Amino acid sequence: MIKKSIKFVIASSVLLVFIFGYFLYAKDKRMWPFGSSISYMIPNSAKSLIYGFIQDKNKEIETYFYNLELSYYQIPNNNYLTTGGSIKQINTEKILYVSENGEIYLFDINKKKFFKNKNHFNEFNNVRDIEIDKSKKKFYIVAVKKDGKNCGSINLIKYDYDLIKNSINFYNKKTLWESEKNCSFKSKLSGARVLKVKENFYVSTGIFVDPSYSGIIPENFSQDIKSSFGKIIKINNKESTIFATGFRNPQGLFNIKNTEIIFGTDHGPNGGDEVNYISKFHNYGWPCISYGKLYSKFSDEYNKGRDFPHIKKLNNDVIYPTLKELEDFCDQNKFYSEPIYTFSREKIGISQGIHYDNDYFNQFKDNIIVSSLAGRTLFRFVLNQNKNEIISSEQIYIGNRIRDLEVTNDGKLLALTDNGFLIYIENSNKALSDFKPN
């Protein structure tokens, strides 16, 4: 009996070690269950426990110029393991975090501690991004409101705020802009970033669809100048206008501080994610041009009996359609702006970026740094003198899906992850190895 008990304990211990080892490996390689739809079915409380147990608390990464030290701080909230939310530095000591479902936290940079706010935003289906005007104590939020089963709209809303120690109060709510209803509402995500430049706001919008048909839809919102979707909208106190068109799922929007030099990121279908230099009235091509591939085969057989067999003549290849094959959607005589960088690799999931203008990482100064979701990597891009071309790049593998990115006042980097962590990135000041990649 005793021998059986010992064998059981040994076997159980070996099994637990194997399971733990597999979870670590699967997390790193995005294998089941982390890289599959089943992860969405696991309760957030369970995922919070799992990620808190297996996530590194500290690690170092060697880049071309620096050894980076990464410190991980878990957000104490069971409802954050989702697909939205945003971070912004609100004063010298505090980072404001608003989750996808509107819960509000303050992170004390010095104490490395989260404080949950008593009040939160509960009227939104999905919080996409936030912006802060610290000098005027104004707070701006871009969020999706769902209206009925299949309809939704994107909203830009302004609040005044008071920050008192470890809590924040929002009041004087005012809607600055609201899109029309989209009643082909299949996804609550779809871009929606906000950028404030002087007295103007820029809001990016996607097309609210899942990967079905790779996002090539009969409504063709991205090329429809009567639609707010698939656009960058410029908003001021007097009016809102379409600033740029032709986007699919723009997950990033950022600028060089105090200028209208604006960059945006956009998800391609299957690969073909883009970094764009945003110019007024330019058309960035979706769905007319893409450097990605289709998710699915679009043959006549595939379209037979479907509600909208909108690609009629494409063969069984998964390459992207030509302008001729998309003639119902696109004007072959129109000029479409090219991205300044595109990813041929699948599953990058390009996300938010920043223009780095600080002396702390001096070798990164005047570069743009762009995060990614499926790629779990920061991409550092060196710009040309006119800031409209990328002349070199570096990949900095982090190992987490990064939803948002912020630079602290003293030049450190903060990354918000989809598995509920804030990553504090600083220079370890350790010497680099002699090896340098070619």
VOPAGU-2260 file (C-alpha; in pm, 1 decimal, decimal comma):
REM VOPAGU-2260
SITE   aa  ch    i         X         Y         Z
SITE  MET   A    0       0,0       0,0       0,0
SITE  ILE   A    1     281,5     235,9      92,7
SITE  LYS   A    2     468,0     150,6    -229,7
SITE  LYS   A    3     154,2     226,2    -435,0
SITE  SER   A    4     117,2     560,6    -258,6
SITE  ILE   A    5     480,8     647,1    -330,1
SITE  LYS   A    6     441,0     551,7    -696,0
SITE  PHE   A    7     125,0     763,0    -719,0
SITE  VAL   A    8     300,9    1064,1    -567,2
SITE  ILE   A    9     597,2    1024,0    -803,5
SITE  ALA   A   10     373,3     978,6   -1108,2
SITE  SER   A   11     161,5    1281,1   -1009,7
SITE  SER   A   12     472,0    1493,2    -957,8
SITE  VAL   A   13     614,5    1394,5   -1295,2
SITE  LEU   A   14     280,0    1469,8   -1460,8
SITE  LEU   A   15     259,9    1813,7   -1296,0
SITE  VAL   A   16     616,7    1894,5   -1403,4
SITE  PHE   A   17     533,5    1784,8   -1758,4
SITE  ILE   A   18     212,4    1993,4   -1767,3
SITE  PHE   A   19     391,6    2297,9   -1628,1
SITE  GLY   A   20     674,4    2254,9   -1878,7
SITE  TYR   A   21     428,7    2217,0   -2164,5
SITE  PHE   A   22     239,3    2532,8   -2064,8
SITE  LEU   A   23     564,6    2728,9   -2061,6
SITE  TYR   A   24     659,9    2593,7   -2402,7
SITE  ALA   A   25     308,7    2641,2   -2546,0
SITE  LYS   A   26     294,3    3000,4   -2421,9
SITE  ASP   A   27     624,5    3079,6   -2590,8
SITE  LYS   A   28     529,8    2907,9   -2918,5
SITE  ARG   A   29     162,6    3017,2   -2919,3
SITE  MET   A   30      51,9    2652,7   -2928,0
SITE  TRP   A   31    -268,7    2504,2   -2787,0
SITE  PRO   A   32    -439,7    2635,3   -2579,7
SITE  PHE   A   33    -269,7    2978,4   -2606,8
SITE  GLY   A   34    -280,1    2992,2   -2985,2
SITE  SER   A   35    -630,6    2857,7   -3032,5
SITE  SER   A   36    -987,3    2977,5   -2996,9
SITE  ILE   A   37   -1035,2    2758,0   -2690,1
SITE  SER   A   38    -840,4    3015,0   -2487,5
SITE  TYR   A   39   -1137,5    3253,0   -2523,1
SITE  MET   A   40   -1358,4    2993,3   -2351,6
SITE  ILE   A   41   -1139,6    2967,0   -2041,7
SITE  PRO   A   42   -1269,7    3191,3   -1757,5
SITE  ASN   A   43   -1065,1    3506,6   -1709,7
SITE  SER   A   44   -1005,8    3422,3   -1344,2
SITE  ALA   A   45    -845,3    3091,1   -1446,7
SITE  LYS   A   46    -634,6    3258,6   -1717,6
SITE  SER   A   47    -525,6    3522,7   -1467,4
SITE  LEU   A   48    -405,6    3250,6   -1230,4
SITE  ILE   A   49    -226,9    3057,3   -1506,7
SITE  TYR   A   50     -54,2    3362,2   -1653,7
SITE  GLY   A   51      42,1    3490,2   -1310,1
SITE  PHE   A   52     207,0    3154,4   -1239,0
SITE  ILE   A   53     394,0    3099,2   -1565,8
SITE  GLN   A   54     482,4    3455,6   -1668,6
SITE  ASP   A   55     839,9    3566,0   -1606,2
SITE  LYS   A   56     854,8    3846,0   -1350,4
SITE  ASN   A   57    1182,3    3979,6   -1486,3
SITE  LYS   A   58    1395,4    3906,6   -1789,5
SITE  GLU   A   59    1666,8    4062,6   -2000,7
SITE  ILE   A   60    1676,5    4102,3   -2377,8
SITE  GLU   A   61    1982,1    4200,1   -2578,1
SITE  THR   A   62    1919,6    4442,4   -2864,0
SITE  TYR   A   63    2170,6    4587,3   -3106,3
SITE  PHE   A   64    2247,5    4885,1   -2880,0
SITE  TYR   A   65    2118,8    4793,2   -2533,4
SITE  ASN   A   66    2059,3    4517,8   -2285,3
SITE  LEU   A   67    1698,2    4574,1   -2187,6
SITE  GLU   A   68    1558,0    4479,7   -1849,4
SITE  LEU   A   69    1187,5    4388,5   -1854,2
SITE  SER   A   70     981,0    4390,2   -1534,4
SITE  TYR   A   71     627,8    4245,1   -1543,8
SITE  TYR   A   72     344,4    4376,7   -1325,5
SITE  GLN   A   73      16,2    4186,4   -1333,1
SITE  ILE   A   74    -298,8    4394,7   -1347,0
SITE  PRO   A   75    -513,4    4284,3   -1049,2
SITE  ASN   A   76    -837,2    4235,9   -1239,8
SITE  ASN   A   77   -1005,9    3920,0   -1367,2
SITE  ASN   A   78   -1173,7    4093,6   -1662,9
SITE  TYR   A   79    -873,8    4225,4   -1854,7
SITE  LEU   A   80    -763,4    3924,9   -2061,0
SITE  THR   A   81    -930,2    4055,8   -2371,5
SITE  THR   A   82    -854,3    4259,6   -2680,2
SITE  GLY   A   83    -863,7    4630,2   -2598,0
SITE  GLY   A   84    -774,6    4894,4   -2344,5
SITE  SER   A   85    -506,9    5163,0   -2336,8
SITE  ILE   A   86    -238,3    5327,7   -2120,5
SITE  LYS   A   87    -119,9    5688,9   -2089,0
SITE  GLN   A   88     107,3    5868,4   -1843,3
SITE  ILE   A   89    -108,2    6116,6   -1654,2
SITE  ASN   A   90     158,7    6281,9   -1433,4
SITE  THR   A   91     520,6    6223,1   -1329,2
SITE  GLU   A   92     423,3    5937,1   -1095,4
SITE  LYS   A   93     112,9    5773,6   -1241,7
SITE  ILE   A   94      10,6    5573,1   -1547,7
SITE  LEU   A   95    -359,6    5561,0   -1628,6
SITE  TYR   A   96    -490,7    5228,3   -1755,5
SITE  VAL   A   97    -844,8    5181,8   -1888,8
SITE  SER   A   98    -938,0    4823,8   -1970,9
SITE  GLU   A   99   -1147,6    4704,6   -2262,6
SITE  ASN   A  100   -1453,7    4683,0   -2039,8
SITE  GLY   A  101   -1398,1    5028,7   -1889,3
SITE  GLU   A  102   -1232,6    4945,9   -1557,7
SITE  ILE   A  103    -987,2    5213,7   -1446,7
SITE  TYR   A  104    -651,0    5168,6   -1276,2
SITE  LEU   A  105    -365,9    5395,7   -1174,5
SITE  PHE   A  106     -17,0    5248,0   -1175,4
SITE  ASP   A  107     234,6    5415,7    -943,9
SITE  ILE   A  108     566,5    5418,5   -1131,7
SITE  ASN   A  109     775,3    5456,8    -815,0
SITE  LYS   A  110     591,7    5204,7    -597,2
SITE  LYS   A  111     523,5    4970,4    -892,3
SITE  LYS   A  112     171,2    4919,1    -764,9
SITE  PHE   A  113    -178,5    4928,6    -917,0
SITE  PHE   A  114    -469,4    5115,9    -757,1
SITE  LYS   A  115    -819,2    5029,0    -875,1
SITE  ASN   A  116   -1052,4    5323,1    -925,4
SITE  LYS   A  117   -1391,2    5318,3    -755,0
SITE  ASN   A  118   -1576,3    5438,5   -1064,9
SITE  HIS   A  119   -1543,8    5301,2   -1416,7
SITE  PHE   A  120   -1688,1    5339,5   -1766,9
SITE  ASN   A  121   -1970,9    5090,4   -1803,6
SITE  GLU   A  122   -2160,5    5217,8   -2108,6
SITE  PHE   A  123   -1919,8    5088,5   -2373,8
SITE  ASN   A  124   -1895,1    4757,2   -2550,9
SITE  ASN   A  125   -1521,3    4800,0   -2602,7
SITE  VAL   A  126   -1274,9    5073,1   -2499,3
SITE  ARG   A  127   -1026,4    5112,9   -2784,0
SITE  ASP   A  128    -797,0    5402,8   -2690,8
SITE  ILE   A  129    -748,2    5702,5   -2461,3
SITE  GLU   A  130    -576,8    6041,7   -2491,0
SITE  ILE   A  131    -493,7    6300,1   -2222,8
SITE  ASP   A  132    -438,3    6675,6   -2238,3
SITE  LYS   A  133    -253,0    6721,1   -1908,2
SITE  SER   A  134    -225,9    7099,9   -1930,8
SITE  LYS   A  135    -605,6    7142,2   -1962,0
SITE  LYS   A  136    -696,1    6835,1   -1752,3
SITE  LYS   A  137    -902,5    6688,5   -2034,7
SITE  PHE   A  138    -948,0    6317,7   -2097,5
SITE  TYR   A  139   -1059,7    6164,0   -2427,9
SITE  ILE   A  140   -1178,6    5812,8   -2493,9
SITE  VAL   A  141   -1256,2    5625,3   -2815,6
SITE  ALA   A  142   -1494,8    5338,2   -2758,9
SITE  VAL   A  143   -1740,9    5116,1   -2937,4
SITE  LYS   A  144   -2106,1    5128,8   -2841,5
SITE  LYS   A  145   -2319,4    4835,4   -2944,6
SITE  ASP   A  146   -2677,0    4910,2   -3052,1
SITE  GLY   A  147   -2882,7    4595,7   -3082,0
SITE  LYS   A  148   -2753,9    4256,3   -3188,1
SITE  ASN   A  149   -2558,9    4345,9   -3500,6
SITE  CYS   A  150   -2515,8    4725,4   -3491,1
SITE  GLY   A  151   -2241,3    4936,9   -3340,8
SITE  SER   A  152   -2082,5    5281,6   -3360,0
SITE  ILE   A  153   -1747,9    5439,3   -3273,2
SITE  ASN   A  154   -1752,9    5734,0   -3031,8
SITE  LEU   A  155   -1504,3    6003,3   -2930,3
SITE  ILE   A  156   -1597,0    6140,6   -2588,3
SITE  LYS   A  157   -1438,5    6414,6   -2376,4
SITE  TYR   A  158   -1430,6    6442,6   -1995,9
SITE  ASP   A  159   -1280,3    6679,3   -1742,5
SITE  TYR   A  160   -1087,8    6499,5   -1470,2
SITE  ASP   A  161    -948,2    6547,4   -1120,2
SITE  LEU   A  162    -660,3    6330,9   -1001,0
SITE  ILE   A  163    -651,4    6299,2    -622,5
SITE  LYS   A  164    -372,6    6077,3    -486,7
SITE  ASN   A  165    -455,1    5726,6    -607,0
SITE  SER   A  166    -796,9    5789,6    -757,8
SITE  ILE   A  167    -936,8    5981,6   -1053,5
SITE  ASN   A  168   -1277,4    6138,1   -1109,4
SITE  PHE   A  169   -1427,9    6204,6   -1453,6
SITE  TYR   A  170   -1709,6    6454,8   -1512,3
SITE  ASN   A  171   -1860,4    6694,9   -1771,8
SITE  LYS   A  172   -1901,6    6425,4   -2034,2
SITE  LYS   A  173   -1937,5    6549,7   -2391,8
SITE  THR   A  174   -1956,2    6349,1   -2715,2
SITE  LEU   A  175   -1727,1    6509,9   -2973,3
SITE  TRP   A  176   -1797,5    6268,2   -3258,0
SITE  GLU   A  177   -2001,9    5958,3   -3328,4
SITE  SER   A  178   -1991,0    5746,3   -3639,5
SITE  GLU   A  179   -2302,0    5625,0   -3812,5
SITE  LYS   A  180   -2429,5    5283,4   -3705,9
SITE  ASN   A  181   -2261,9    4988,1   -3868,0
SITE  CYS   A  182   -2516,8    4708,8   -3889,1
SITE  SER   A  183   -2283,3    4453,5   -4041,3
SITE  PHE   A  184   -2130,4    4444,6   -3694,7
SITE  LYS   A  185   -1934,7    4118,3   -3664,7
SITE  SER   A  186   -1642,9    4228,0   -3449,0
SITE  LYS   A  187   -1618,7    4479,5   -3165,5
SITE  LEU   A  188   -1254,7    4548,7   -3248,5
SITE  SER   A  189   -1162,2    4711,1   -3577,1
SITE  GLY   A  190    -904,6    4977,6   -3515,6
SITE  ALA   A  191   -1035,4    5290,4   -3342,8
SITE  ARG   A  192    -734,1    5485,5   -3217,2
SITE  VAL   A  193    -731,9    5852,9   -3120,6
SITE  LEU   A  194    -456,8    6109,9   -3164,9
SITE  LYS   A  195    -472,1    6474,1   -3054,1
SITE  VAL   A  196    -257,2    6720,4   -3248,7
SITE  LYS   A  197    -298,0    7077,0   -3122,1
SITE  GLU   A  198    -675,3    7137,1   -3139,4
SITE  ASN   A  199    -750,4    6858,9   -3386,0
SITE  PHE   A  200    -832,4    6495,1   -3324,2
SITE  TYR   A  201    -762,2    6206,2   -3558,6
SITE  VAL   A  202    -963,2    5887,2   -3511,6
SITE  SER   A  203    -889,6    5571,0   -3708,6
SITE  THR   A  204   -1174,6    5330,8   -3781,5
SITE  GLY   A  205   -1189,3    4974,6   -3911,7
SITE  ILE   A  206   -1469,6    4790,4   -4086,0
SITE  PHE   A  207   -1606,1    4573,0   -3801,9
SITE  VAL   A  208   -1570,7    4234,7   -3965,7
SITE  ASP   A  209   -1407,6    3905,9   -3872,5
SITE  PRO   A  210   -1164,7    3733,4   -4113,4
SITE  SER   A  211   -1451,4    3590,4   -4322,5
SITE  TYR   A  212   -1382,9    3666,8   -4689,5
SITE  SER   A  213   -1057,1    3821,7   -4564,2
SITE  GLY   A  214   -1248,3    4143,9   -4496,8
SITE  ILE   A  215   -1350,5    4196,0   -4860,1
SITE  ILE   A  216   -1716,2    4279,6   -4803,0
SITE  PRO   A  217   -2002,9    4391,9   -5028,6
SITE  GLU   A  218   -2047,0    4716,6   -4833,0
SITE  ASN   A  219   -1687,4    4814,8   -4919,3
SITE  PHE   A  220   -1680,0    5072,0   -4638,9
SITE  SER   A  221   -1310,1    5149,7   -4685,4
SITE  GLN   A  222   -1362,9    5296,4   -5035,2
SITE  ASP   A  223   -1706,9    5447,1   -4969,3
SITE  ILE   A  224   -1664,3    5820,2   -4904,2
SITE  LYS   A  225   -2010,6    5828,7   -4746,8
SITE  SER   A  226   -1898,1    5585,9   -4475,2
SITE  SER   A  227   -1695,3    5664,4   -4162,7
SITE  PHE   A  228   -1547,0    5314,0   -4154,2
SITE  GLY   A  229   -1208,3    5214,3   -4289,8
SITE  LYS   A  230   -1096,1    5576,9   -4255,0
SITE  ILE   A  231    -900,0    5827,2   -4052,7
SITE  ILE   A  232   -1140,1    6102,1   -3945,8
SITE  LYS   A  233   -1019,7    6452,7   -3858,7
SITE  ILE   A  234   -1233,6    6619,0   -3591,0
SITE  ASN   A  235   -1232,2    6969,1   -3446,3
SITE  ASN   A  236   -1484,0    7191,8   -3270,8
SITE  LYS   A  237   -1650,5    7287,3   -3598,0
SITE  GLU   A  238   -1666,5    6971,7   -3809,0
SITE  SER   A  239   -1545,5    6622,9   -3888,4
SITE  THR   A  240   -1395,6    6532,6   -4225,5
SITE  ILE   A  241   -1241,1    6228,1   -4386,2
SITE  PHE   A  242    -864,3    6276,4   -4367,1
SITE  ALA   A  243    -754,4    5947,6   -4529,1
SITE  THR   A  244    -925,5    5637,8   -4668,2
SITE  GLY   A  245    -863,2    5274,6   -4755,8
SITE  PHE   A  246    -797,7    5098,9   -4422,6
SITE  ARG   A  247    -892,6    4750,8   -4307,1
SITE  ASN   A  248    -816,2    4726,2   -3934,3
SITE  PRO   A  249    -593,6    5017,8   -3827,5
SITE  GLN   A  250    -455,6    4918,8   -3486,8
SITE  GLY   A  251    -204,2    5201,8   -3445,7
SITE  LEU   A  252    -206,5    5580,9   -3486,0
SITE  PHE   A  253      73,3    5807,0   -3360,8
SITE  ASN   A  254     273,3    6114,2   -3458,5
SITE  ILE   A  255     593,9    6307,1   -3410,1
SITE  LYS   A  256     511,0    6525,4   -3112,9
SITE  ASN   A  257     347,0    6861,7   -3188,5
SITE  THR   A  258     347,3    6795,7   -3562,4
SITE  GLU   A  259     110,8    6659,5   -3822,5
SITE  ILE   A  260     366,0    6398,0   -3925,5
SITE  ILE   A  261     139,5    6102,4   -3860,0
SITE  PHE   A  262     197,4    5728,0   -3885,6
SITE  GLY   A  263     -60,1    5451,8   -3883,3
SITE  THR   A  264     -54,2    5073,5   -3876,8
SITE  ASP   A  265    -305,9    4849,5   -4050,3
SITE  HIS   A  266    -370,1    4476,0   -4045,6
SITE  GLY   A  267    -354,9    4301,5   -4379,5
SITE  PRO   A  268    -563,1    3989,5   -4443,5
SITE  ASN   A  269    -322,1    3695,0   -4411,1
SITE  GLY   A  270       9,7    3875,8   -4382,8
SITE  GLY   A  271      64,4    4213,4   -4545,6
SITE  ASP   A  272      42,2    4420,5   -4226,9
SITE  GLU   A  273     142,6    4780,6   -4296,1
SITE  VAL   A  274     313,3    5084,8   -4149,3
SITE  ASN   A  275     182,5    5393,2   -4330,0
SITE  TYR   A  276     290,1    5755,7   -4349,1
SITE  ILE   A  277     -49,0    5926,9   -4330,7
SITE  SER   A  278    -110,3    6212,0   -4574,4
SITE  LYS   A  279    -422,0    6422,0   -4619,6
SITE  PHE   A  280    -675,9    6284,2   -4868,9
SITE  HIS   A  281    -457,8    5984,1   -4956,1
SITE  ASN   A  282    -617,8    5646,2   -5025,0
SITE  TYR   A  283    -427,6    5352,7   -4871,1
SITE  GLY   A  284    -591,4    5096,0   -5090,0
SITE  TRP   A  285    -797,2    4844,7   -4894,8
SITE  PRO   A  286    -943,1    4625,1   -5040,0
SITE  CYS   A  287    -802,7    4719,4   -5380,9
SITE  ILE   A  288    -438,9    4647,7   -5303,4
SITE  SER   A  289    -268,8    4441,3   -5036,0
SITE  TYR   A  290      66,1    4272,5   -4978,6
SITE  GLY   A  291    -104,0    3991,0   -4789,7
SITE  LYS   A  292    -280,7    3676,2   -4904,3
SITE  LEU   A  293    -640,4    3564,2   -4868,0
SITE  TYR   A  294    -742,9    3366,2   -4563,0
SITE  SER   A  295    -959,7    3135,2   -4772,1
SITE  LYS   A  296    -988,7    3010,1   -5126,5
SITE  PHE   A  297   -1239,8    3206,6   -5330,1
SITE  SER   A  298   -1339,2    2979,8   -5615,3
SITE  ASP   A  299   -1676,8    2968,3   -5788,5
SITE  GLU   A  300   -1735,2    2646,1   -5595,9
SITE  TYR   A  301   -1663,9    2825,4   -5268,1
SITE  ASN   A  302   -1900,9    3111,6   -5350,1
SITE  LYS   A  303   -2182,6    2889,3   -5473,0
SITE  GLY   A  304   -2494,2    2929,8   -5263,2
SITE  ARG   A  305   -2345,6    3194,9   -5035,7
SITE  ASP   A  306   -2517,6    3520,4   -4950,9
SITE  PHE   A  307   -2269,2    3745,2   -5128,0
SITE  PRO   A  308   -2042,9    3569,2   -5377,0
SITE  HIS   A  309   -1867,6    3897,2   -5435,1
SITE  ILE   A  310   -1542,9    3769,9   -5584,9
SITE  LYS   A  311   -1667,0    3601,1   -5898,5
SITE  LYS   A  312   -1371,4    3490,4   -6105,4
SITE  LEU   A  313   -1082,9    3429,0   -5869,0
SITE  ASN   A  314    -914,5    3090,6   -5900,5
SITE  ASN   A  315    -833,3    2852,3   -5617,5
SITE  ASP   A  316    -506,2    3020,6   -5521,2
SITE  VAL   A  317    -487,3    3208,0   -5191,6
SITE  ILE   A  318    -288,0    3495,6   -5339,2
SITE  TYR   A  319    -446,7    3837,7   -5323,7
SITE  PRO   A  320    -690,3    3934,6   -5604,0
SITE  THR   A  321    -581,4    4171,0   -5879,0
SITE  LEU   A  322    -752,3    4504,3   -5942,8
SITE  LYS   A  323    -924,1    4341,2   -6239,3
SITE  GLU   A  324   -1069,3    4070,5   -6016,4
SITE  LEU   A  325   -1186,1    4340,0   -5774,5
SITE  GLU   A  326   -1337,2    4559,9   -6044,7
SITE  ASP   A  327   -1671,0    4579,3   -5861,1
SITE  PHE   A  328   -1491,1    4739,3   -5565,1
SITE  CYS   A  329   -1205,5    4939,8   -5707,8
SITE  ASP   A  330   -1122,3    5204,0   -5965,0
SITE  GLN   A  331    -826,4    5081,9   -6169,8
SITE  ASN   A  332    -738,7    5440,1   -6260,7
SITE  LYS   A  333    -715,6    5561,1   -5900,6
SITE  PHE   A  334    -382,8    5614,5   -5721,8
SITE  TYR   A  335    -339,2    5410,0   -5404,8
SITE  SER   A  336     -66,2    5508,5   -5157,8
SITE  GLU   A  337     193,4    5246,5   -5076,0
SITE  PRO   A  338     293,8    5164,0   -4716,9
SITE  ILE   A  339     639,9    5270,5   -4604,2
SITE  TYR   A  340     684,4    4919,5   -4464,2
SITE  THR   A  341     494,6    4596,0   -4507,7
SITE  PHE   A  342     532,5    4253,4   -4346,7
SITE  SER   A  343     538,9    3952,1   -4574,3
SITE  ARG   A  344     526,2    3721,8   -4274,0
SITE  GLU   A  345     187,3    3598,1   -4160,5
SITE  LYS   A  346      49,8    3661,5   -3812,5
SITE  ILE   A  347     234,3    3978,1   -3714,4
SITE  GLY   A  348     -78,1    4159,4   -3592,3
SITE  ILE   A  349      85,3    4502,6   -3600,2
SITE  SER   A  350     -38,9    4727,9   -3320,6
SITE  GLN   A  351      27,1    5068,1   -3163,3
SITE  GLY   A  352     350,7    5261,7   -3206,5
SITE  ILE   A  353     535,6    5564,8   -3071,6
SITE  HIS   A  354     788,8    5816,3   -3200,8
SITE  TYR   A  355    1079,0    5799,6   -2955,3
SITE  ASP   A  356    1221,6    6142,4   -2871,3
SITE  ASN   A  357    1410,9    6102,4   -2544,9
SITE  ASP   A  358    1776,1    6083,0   -2440,7
SITE  TYR   A  359    1733,5    5778,1   -2215,3
SITE  PHE   A  360    1767,9    5531,3   -2504,8
SITE  ASN   A  361    1982,9    5772,7   -2701,4
SITE  GLN   A  362    2041,5    5528,1   -2988,9
SITE  PHE   A  363    1662,3    5498,9   -3036,3
SITE  LYS   A  364    1612,2    5874,1   -3057,6
SITE  ASP   A  365    1403,2    5990,1   -3353,3
SITE  ASN   A  366    1310,7    5629,7   -3436,6
SITE  ILE   A  367     958,0    5491,6   -3440,6
SITE  ILE   A  368     889,9    5181,8   -3231,4
SITE  VAL   A  369     588,8    4971,0   -3324,9
SITE  SER   A  370     439,5    4687,2   -3121,7
SITE  SER   A  371     267,4    4370,8   -3239,9
SITE  LEU   A  372      12,6    4118,6   -3120,2
SITE  ALA   A  373      64,6    3777,6   -3281,5
SITE  GLY   A  374     426,9    3870,4   -3357,0
SITE  ARG   A  375     492,3    3951,5   -2987,2
SITE  THR   A  376     774,4    4176,3   -3102,9
SITE  LEU   A  377     873,0    4542,9   -3095,1
SITE  PHE   A  378     990,8    4672,5   -3431,4
SITE  ARG   A  379    1234,6    4965,3   -3422,0
SITE  PHE   A  380    1239,6    5162,7   -3746,6
SITE  VAL   A  381    1496,7    5424,6   -3847,6
SITE  LEU   A  382    1346,1    5700,7   -4059,9
SITE  ASN   A  383    1500,6    5906,6   -4336,5
SITE  GLN   A  384    1555,6    6279,8   -4293,4
SITE  ASN   A  385    1209,1    6366,0   -4429,1
SITE  LYS   A  386    1046,1    6111,2   -4191,6
SITE  ASN   A  387     848,1    5955,3   -4475,5
SITE  GLU   A  388    1058,6    5645,3   -4544,9
SITE  ILE   A  389    1200,8    5361,3   -4335,3
SITE  ILE   A  390    1569,2    5297,4   -4403,8
SITE  SER   A  391    1645,4    5021,8   -4150,8
SITE  SER   A  392    1474,0    4809,9   -3886,9
SITE  GLU   A  393    1541,4    4595,5   -3582,0
SITE  GLN   A  394    1318,1    4325,5   -3433,7
SITE  ILE   A  395    1312,4    4308,5   -3053,5
SITE  TYR   A  396    1133,7    3990,6   -2949,5
SITE  ILE   A  397     939,0    4043,0   -2624,5
SITE  GLY   A  398     728,4    3725,9   -2611,5
SITE  ASN   A  399     391,4    3887,4   -2532,2
SITE  ARG   A  400      99,5    4018,9   -2736,2
SITE  ILE   A  401     138,7    4396,5   -2699,6
SITE  ARG   A  402    -178,8    4603,4   -2729,9
SITE  ASP   A  403     -47,8    4950,0   -2640,5
SITE  LEU   A  404     283,7    5130,1   -2597,1
SITE  GLU   A  405     383,5    5439,9   -2400,3
SITE  VAL   A  406     702,1    5635,5   -2328,6
SITE  THR   A  407     739,8    5763,3   -1972,5
SITE  ASN   A  408     853,0    6117,9   -1905,7
SITE  ASP   A  409    1204,1    5991,9   -1830,9
SITE  GLY   A  410    1225,8    5779,7   -2145,7
SITE  LYS   A  411    1145,4    5426,6   -2023,4
SITE  LEU   A  412     904,3    5215,0   -2229,8
SITE  LEU   A  413     576,1    5071,2   -2105,7
SITE  ALA   A  414     391,8    4795,0   -2289,4
SITE  LEU   A  415      35,2    4677,7   -2221,3
SITE  THR   A  416     -12,4    4307,2   -2295,5
SITE  ASP   A  417    -322,6    4107,2   -2382,5
SITE  ASN   A  418    -250,4    3861,2   -2102,0
SITE  GLY   A  419    -292,2    4130,4   -1838,8
SITE  PHE   A  420      52,8    4267,1   -1765,3
SITE  LEU   A  421     223,3    4603,8   -1777,0
SITE  ILE   A  422     585,3    4560,6   -1890,5
SITE  TYR   A  423     830,2    4822,2   -1765,1
SITE  ILE   A  424    1128,2    4835,0   -2003,9
SITE  GLU   A  425    1453,8    5002,4   -1903,3
SITE  ASN   A  426    1825,0    4988,3   -1975,4
SITE  SER   A  427    1999,2    4725,4   -1760,6
SITE  ASN   A  428    2329,2    4910,8   -1820,5
SITE  LYS   A  429    2502,1    4575,9   -1865,6
SITE  ALA   A  430    2765,8    4537,5   -2133,2
SITE  LEU   A  431    2658,2    4388,7   -2462,3
SITE  SER   A  432    2811,2    4066,0   -2585,7
SITE  ASP   A  433    3075,9    4088,9   -2855,7
SITE  PHE   A  434    2851,5    3912,5   -3104,8
SITE  LYS   A  435    2650,5    4133,6   -3336,7
SITE  PRO   A  436    2409,2    3986,4   -3590,4
SITE  ASN   A  437    2483,4    4054,9   -3955,4
